[in-house]
Every structure is written in C-alpha cells, then in structure tokens.
Amino acid sequence: MRSGGFANANASFAPDAALGSTASSGGFGSSNVVADARRYIGGNPTSRRSLWCARFMNMVLQQSGYRGTGSDLASSFAHYGRRVSGPEIGAIAVMARRGGGHVGVVSGIDANGNPILVSGNNGNRVREAPVSRGRIYAYVLPTS
C-alpha cells in the first residue's frame, strides 16, 4: 500500500474485522449507496475526461434515492447531509487532493484504520481503494 494515497483495496480489505457488527450501520439505507457505486468499478459512467468524482457521487446518490449536491465540486459534499465524526459504511468522505478535492463513499476500513472508498476519477475510472485517513476532512451521511 502506498502511504497517503490510493492502493490495492484487496490487499487490506477487512471491513468486518475492523468494524465488527457495525459494518452495515451507515444508517438511512446509505449502504445501498456503496452497492450502487460498486456497480461502476472499472468504468467511467459520466463520460467526462476530468474532474468527475463529484458528478459520479451525485449520480450514485440519485440512483440510491437521495438528492446530491448538484455541484461538480468535491468540496460541496462537506456541507451536505448529516456530518459524522468518523468513517461509517455508506458515509461520503471529502478530502483534500493536489489540484482540488476528492470525494468517495466509504465501503470499509482497512487493517490500519484507513477508510476504503469507492470513488470516481481515481485513475480516470471508478476504483475501490484505501485512502489515508489524515487526508479526509469531512464525513457525511446522505439524507433524503
């Protein structure tokens, strides 16, 4: 795993071990957001060439029955939904990223306590990978 960045999620994917019985406790059915996001792993459902992580998140939220932010800015999610203090399955993680922000949905937690995110525009495709928890400045749960 690369420190502070994206890595191979399969190497450390252990959400049940890290979270115990709370693995599906994202609340408000937000774990459906994870399932909907995972359907697109490996692809780019937005057809955009750049800056599409927030557009992907909004698309997934809409398909899951939630209203998104309507913005193409990842930082718009910092003021969305209900803020929670740490990673929860189905929570949206908002982070700083060189050249702008990034956003994804928490699908698990690795053995080092880092959230595993499904996010768009990660290597120009949807990927599921751990992210250094120090990069994330907001976690929010979607609300209807």
N, C-alpha and C positions, 0 to 999 in steps of 0.2 A: 504494500500500500504506500502510495506517495503521501508524504506529510503535507497537510494543509490543502489538499486538492482532492480531485476525484480519483477513484481507484476501482479495482475489480470488486464488485459487491459480493460475488460468490465466495471469495476467499474468507470473508468475515461475517457473512450474513447469518445472524443468530438472534432474530428479534424475540423469539420465545424465551430463550435463555436469559437475555438481557432484561426483558420486561415482565417475565412471569405471566400471570393471568391478565395483565393489562394490555397485552399485545393488540387486542382489538377494541380498546377503550377510547378511541378517538372521539367518541360522542357524536350525537346528532347524525349518525349514519355516515360520518365522514370517512370511515374505512372503505366505503364504496368509491370514494374519490381515488384511493390507491388502486383498486381493481380497474377502474376506468382508465387511469393513467398508464397502468402496466400494459394495457392492450396495444399501446403505440410504441413500446420499446423497440428500438432499432430503426424507427422511421421518423419522418417529419410530416405530421398531419397538417401543418399550417402552410406548407409550400413556400415559406419565406426563407431567404438565404441568411438573414442575420437578425439579431435582436427579437427572438420569438419565444423566449421562455415564459414571459407573462401572458402572451397570446395563447400559448399551449395551456397554461394553468387556467385561464378564463374559459377556454373551450372545454376542458375536463370538468370544471365546476359546473358549467351549464349542463353538460351531459349527465351529471350526477344529481341534478335537480336544485342546484344552488345558483344564486346570482354571483357573478365575479365582480371585479373592479371596473371592467370596461376599458382599462388602460393597458397600453403596451409597456408600461414601466414596471419593472420588478418591485421597485420601492413602494408602489401603490398598495401592495399587499401588507405593508407594515401597519396600515391603518384600516384594515379590513377585518371583518369577523370579530371573534372574541379572542383576545390575547391570552395566551397561556405561558407559564413560566419556563417550560422546557419541552423537549420533543415528545410528541404523542403521535401514535399511528393516526394518519389522516390529517394531521396539522400541516399547515403550509409554513415552510421555513423561508425566511427572507434573509439574504446575505449580501455582504459587500463583495465585489468582484472587480478586478482590474478592468477598467473601461466601462464600468457601470455595475449594476446589481445583478442578482440572480435569484430565482425562486423555484421551489420544487415542493413536492408533497412527501412527508415522512412516511416511509414504508417499513422501517425497522430501526434497530440500533445495533451497531457492531460491538465486538468484544471490548473495544477501547472506549465505549460510551459515545461514539460519534453517530449522529443520525445518518441513516441511509435514505437517500432521496430518489424519487423518480422525478426527473426534470427534463424539460425540453431545451434544445440548443446547447447540449453538452456534447461537444464534438460534432455539431451540426445534426444531431439526432436525439431522440429520447433515450435516456440511459437511466439505469438504477445503480447508484454508487454511493459509498460513504463520503461524507464531507466533514472536514474538521469542525467540531462544534464551536470553536472560537471564532469562526467566520460568520456565524449566524447571529443576527441582532434582534430578530423577532420570530416568534412562533404564534400563529393564529389558527383558530378552528373556524371552518366555514359555518355560517349561519344562514338560515333561509330568510 
